[in-house]
Amino acid sequence: RAGPHQHLGGESGTCARTWAFLAASAMTTLRPMLVDDLFHFNGVNLDHFTETFNMSFYFHYLTRWPECCAVAEAVDGTIAGYIIGKVEGQGSEWHGHVSAISVAPEFRRTGVANRLMEYLEEISEKAHDAYFVDLFVRPSNKAAIAFYEGLGYVVYRTVTGYYSGEEDANDMRKPLPRDKEGRSIKNAGMRVTPEQLER
């Protein structure tokens, strides 16, 4: 998730941010997630917007949709970030879904999150021929919403009380090439209940 932005100011600040971006990007590689990785997520799940699930949740995804689970690994072997996803739906609703994505604080704003999202989008498109990719995000997480909008996602609908009945969720979607007419985001702006998602 996008973290707080450190303002450095002026051309020197821009250069510093650019070099930091390039250095961090060069120092991380994407690879398939392994079972052993599940024991090293604590350093990544540090902010209150990141949902931390139990081990069975991660293991289910890793065994059912291994191609949709990846980690960004730093040169020293530490996990810079990860993404967990799946594919689901029927007919024109066949899509990739981002179930969890998180980036360690020291690797935020370095392009790691972009690469993880691009990875799942590519898997959804080329391996599963999906129509779109979607994800849920809290409306209060303004930084994440801005990040996803920058990648081409739009708020398709609002799911009321999605987070334990305490907060709504924005269901954001991005059409993939198979959805040439953008039907997956047609009629955006609806409000639905969690129960309606199960239908």
Secondary structure, DSSP 8 states (H G I E B T S, - for coil): ---------HHHHHHHHHHHHHHHHHTEEEEE--GGGGGG-TTT--STTS----HHHHHHHHHH-GGGEEEEEETTS-EEEEEEEEEE-SGGG-EEEEEEEEE-GGGTTTTHHHHHHHHHHHIIIIIT--SEEEEEE-TT-HHHHHHHHHTT-EEEEEEEEEETTTEEEEEEEEE-TT-TT-GGGTT--EEE-HHHHT-
